[in-house]
Amino acid sequence: MKRIFLTVSIISVLVLSSCKEKASSKIAAERDAAAKSLPVMEFDKVEHDFGSIDQNAPQETIFTFTNTGDAPLIITDAKSSCGCTIPEYPKNTPIAPGEKGELLVKFNGSGQNQVTKTITVTANTSKGSETLRIKAFVTPKGAGPVGPVK
């Protein structure tokens, strides 16, 4: 009787532990597969040159991007290197794989001479962030046309 009880107990332990291992392996495999599914943010351009502009003349440009990954893209933040540049973006709005989105950048035209500003876009990509740039040659008010004097 003790032998039968001992044999049944050992078989029960083996069956239960093998089921547990299969379940945990399956969960781990699903988790690993989900971790490999990431969005990828590809921009049509990463820099925009406004050219020569008058001081304090507002400017705007649009950076278009596509989610070329295989998971929804979510932009959580976009910050500029200066208060004179304001990014507008689809905050916390999922962008499905294959879909496009836009990031509008407004520059108030402050500064003088060559000006370069950066915009850091934070998203749920493997890189975590992307850097965009705008630049312009800002002509001070009353300075006249830019270029060599004849």
Secondary structure as UniProt FT lines:
FT   HELIX           2..36
FT   STRAND          41..43
FT   STRAND          47..54
FT   TURN            55..56
FT   STRAND          59..67
FT   STRAND          75..80
FT   TURN            83..84
FT   STRAND          85..88
FT   TURN            97..98
FT   STRAND          100..107
FT   STRAND          113..123
FT   STRAND          129..139
FT   TURN            141..142
//
